[in-house]
Amino acid sequence: MSSEIDNAIELIEEKIAALQRVRDTLVEMFDPPDSLRRRLLTTRGKATPPPEINAPENPAPQITTTNLLSSGNGSGRSKRKDEVATFIREHGGSASRAEIIVGTGIPKGTIAYVLNDISRFRRRDHKWHVREQRDSARTPAE
């Protein structure tokens, strides 16, 4: 490759690294502690922050990877529907779709799938609520 191309590639790589550092800083500062982005950042194993970023006084909490990308396949890890229900309950019993996406760090397509479970969730006044669990022997027609 020519030296101009090498210089362009090097400049692009430097810009990508700078943007990644900015993203990581924003995640550390503003994402909820249990969000997927923060868990990914924590497990990525940043030994020391880059020199141009001030390190926080308290390091981010260490989160185990056993629940990092929970598939909800019954292996004992939390299921997505349970995570969303817990989030809604912990935030006053109702939350908008956007609040759920940001607060849980779960992808919006997964949130859409989860909220389509009409036996567990319902939308009222532009907010999502957890339906009270009733006797499992009853059918929806009753």
N, C-alpha and C positions, 0 to 999 in steps of 0.2 A: 504494500500500500504506500501511497505517497505520504509525505510528512504532513500535508494539509489534512488529509483524511485522518491520520493518526491523531493530530491535534483536535480535530472536530470530535472524534470518538472520545478522547480523554476529557474534553470539555463537557460532553453529554454525560459521561459517567460521573463527573464531579457534581453536575447539576442534579442528577438522580440521587446521589448520596446526600446532598444538601436537603432535597425535598423529603427524603426518608427521615432525616433527622428532625425536620420541622414537624412531619406527621407524628413521629414518636413523641415529641415534646407535647404536641396538642393532645394526644391520647393520654399521656401521663397527667396532664393538667385538667382535662375536662371530661374524659370518659368515666362512666361509673365504674367502681372497682370490680364489678362482676361482668363487665362487658367482654365480648369475644375479642375485640381488638386489644384490650388491655391484657387479657390472658395470653394472647399470642405474643404481644410485646414482652411480657414477663418471661415467657418460656423461651423466647429467642435468645435469652442469656446475655444481655448486655452487661459485660463485666464492668466497663467504665464508660461514662457518657463522653461524647465527643468534647474536645476542649472548649468549643465556643458555646456550649450549653451548660448553664449552671446546674450542678447536681442538686436534687432535692435533699433537704436535711434528713428526712426519713425515707429509706428506700421503699420501693413499691412492695406490697405484700407478696410473699411467695405463694403461688397457687399451683397445686398439683395438676399434672396433665391428665389425670384419670377422667376428669369431667370436662376437658377442654373442648372436644368436639363430640359431645354426646350424641349418639345415634338414636337413643331411646329405644333400643332393641331388646329391652328387658334384661340387660346384663347388670342391673343394679345401679346404673347411672341414671341421673335425672332425665326425664322425658321432656321434650319441648313444650308440650301442652301443660305439663306440671310447672315448668319454668315460667311460662306466660301467666298461668293462674296465680302463682306465688307473687309474681311482679305486680299484678293487678291488685291483689289483696294488700300487699305492702304499701301501695300507693293510694290508699283511701278507698279501695273497692271499685275504682273505675280509672280508665286511662284511654287516651286516643291511640290510634294505630301508630302514629308517629312517635308518641311517647314510649310505646312498647318496643318499637324497633330500636330507638336510641338507647333506651334503658337496659334492654337485654342484650343488645349486640347480635341478635338473631337476624339473619337475612330476611328482607321483606317478603320474599316468596314463601319462606317457611312460616312467617307470621300469618300470611294470607291463608295458608293451608290450616294452620292451627285454629285461627278464628272462625273458620268455616264449620267447626264442630259445634253444631247448634245445641247439642246436648250439654256442652260445658260452657259456652260463651254466648252472650247476646249483646246486641248493640242498642243503646238507648241514649237519646240526647247527645249524639255524636261521640259517645264514649263506649268502650267495651267493658262489660261486667262479667264476673264469673257466676254462672247459674248455680244455685244451691243444689247439691246432690240429694236426690230423693231416693226412696226405696227402689232398688234395682229391679224388683219384681214387677213394678208398674211399667206400663207401656206408654209411649207418648200420646196415644189416643185417649187414655183414661183421664 
